Amino acid sequence: MFRIPVPEVDLPRPQPLGGVDKPRPRALAAALTAFAAVAAMGLVAGPAAAVPFAGPCALERTPAHHSEGLDTWNPAYPKPKKTLNAVMVFLSFPDSRPLATPDALASDYFPSTSRFFDRASYGKFSLVPHPQRQWIQMPHPSTAYAIQRDWDAAHRSAYLQDALKAADPHTDFSKYDVVYFVADPDAPGVDSDATKVVNFDRPMRADGTDIRRIVTVFERHPPDRNVLAHETGHVFDLPDLYHRPTDGKGDWDTYVGDWDVMGSQFGLSPDLFGWHKWKLGWLDQRQVTCVKRSGETRLTLEPLSTAPRGAGAPFGTGGGTKLAVIRTGVDSAVALEARGGSGNDAATCSRGVLVYRVRSDSSSGGGPMEVLDAHPRTEACYGESVYPPLADAPVSLGETFTVPGDDIRVEAEGRTGSGAWTVKVTTAG
């Protein structure tokens, strides 16, 4: 079933909560006011962290929301390295008795979401879920919150304020890096299209810790495939890669098609782009090649989704180049990676060298990445792909592709015995 993607939203500064009747073990220190916009428009404030990567191909982070620049890390977001702990709070309503248990709903998302990130990170990141075992009842019926895709300010604020207040006596938020609020999917007022991440321009305080964002989950049971991996990607400062038509009509997947879960949760090749893995710290500098802007460069690209080979080799450590980058401007680059056949890409429609543009000055939902189609006159996997025109986008073995608008030529020359792709890149400067 197709479902239109839902952008995350930003909320302005929360205000102090009043009217508490009696003390609670861990008092909630802030509540919500109206949200500022439907689409995420601003970058969450925060100073630049230490430079994680250097080199001429690392685009600079800009004020664009979820900028694809990766020269610095925005510390307002948790960095997915090693282990992060996520709490799942299950919310029921007085107008509906839940048909599913919290355990059943938790199993809709985990361990599948943890496995997605384990494979995508080559074992460098572990998302550990901590689902609560009981329903926490909201003070008002589900229909009172007018839950819907483009939620109005007053109702969204009321929902989150009530949810945080209800959850606080049962949840020590200081223990967790990621917060999921999961609504009873069978309540009459719950709309699955409302699932998204809510950001706060200033953090809320609960249990002595900052809460900068909450993932609000309104999915059906069972939910859409990879939906929580997509939403959790926003928690790690990754943008929406789909195209949202200004009139609400037209195709949403024209930018990247199946090729990254931040484009579509239904994609056949949902592994994160190599650029995103570089941004998140899952690719080492030695696994990224900066291609010179003039002349010929030959390189060997290891498939993005595969683990290194060799007896006793830890998952994701070692191996050759996973990403090649050609800087094309102050805020732009062209990236190359080998895709298909294993891990998160096991169901891929086609294999080959995927070529895409990156723009660090484009905001989430505004086209920060664009897959370039090496076969613009053909489609593939109709009925399975979210966007068949891009399902066969990679450069296949023996083919040569010239990047439109740039004097860059990519030739997939061959395959090695281990399955890597040998590529010749020619640039004219």
Steps between C-alpha positions, in 0.01 A plus 500: 500500500634842406495775756601859442810583706461734792763765577627563848397823671669756719344642814597830657627541851300305760355689794495394867226257597253613765202359685663187641278374784762310698872427498626219281822300528651669196334830418465603141671833455349628176208468262416600148362793314373516143715356228649739245451321169398176336824445314828520691631845418781591739818346631488405866735735677834378622871575465715306259671196644854397421571437133437127442649489151738713304582525135396689191186292441337545841231761433451752777187484714269793426196646683272282284288266713679161516775636276697232315822681589721276710804706594346546848240321710204685650508394868126566532466150352627175652775348290433132422832355606529198730174465699192718543202409717144561384185497714163403354203648689160351408204738522137391526182711508181489709282455188667174390623183664826389333476181294877444494745477787806724534716192443324429170543857381863507606564191291363686196808723512769306681729324442447593131590868547808415705606251233460763229741734679738220592533405133513861379773591750706183448449419865629836620167612646248322720149635562373330816122515557344525847126447449281568801278209600178687574262737328502858628158658461459847358256733682276561197341287226706441187253697293552807719853550360394517131803292404572529129778536248523881496418550866396841628707670767258491791409131473860384451614703799220360715585143399870528577445692820254238626722212387809632675310575817343154504826320424725687740407314823572169327806588293846616602591694188856554621578140400415537132642663189194450276130532592215327313137572593290218352124557487242221512462427127135391540375814674242673279679835489846364405620571145807310376591787265584713806815299586798737509778655708425812703800728564524773764709809433585495871506172691240392750620392843390182674686300764796735473553434131429686179237364261571658163263292287234229523401243240118485496386161367144449377559197279258218429566153640702367323667823387651609170837348415805689629287790625683524831840483330396803293374699799802407709722627220361849569607460862855466363473819289417333168259681263192392312613413148158475339347773290184657638298654214392854579139426404493162677474321167760309300768246584685526830798279412655683206818604684644169618244227432577177685859585590492626860255443785487876553335518157249218544445246775368263230813512282648183353851631578449688826856494631625848583707677237875483548493876557269447797722226637793739470302774674402266786857380550450146369748541214860574583690762304698223330174359360421829323691601186508863390524495120713771344312754291710455185620184327440128544461316829469123531360359820348185644166538677401237753121443508356742752293245690754220532713416800877444462621156412755293681499257786437667831453847351266711714186607316563823312865550587750507218422465132562746222336813368124526554443855375658721233431875493559771239461852637301710251446823692508673836187314616481214250661171406443189290531167682553145374440171679444136408154375593305180513455145612554468875422640842236770496513490118424128470175567312654749256363533148837559333871503575775728389674831566247750633570866425330782691529869578535643851411859594580616851298822464168323427268436793323179594234432237657753263711261296832476689574182302409399147567162341623534141341254260747315279202357306257792460298330225418183693329387820529189716312298763164656422253408776779453757717810474378823659617682185578270204676772291785500757494129585760433228700818566844342571769480233519134399809298416664621178293820483615862497289782642558875467364711785254755357625856536847396618796381300521176701501159334456178699590162347429168677798310356480169684452288810761347726491144626368625833211687337640854509448734205792650307413848383663764284402860567598768247463868585589803293544751780 
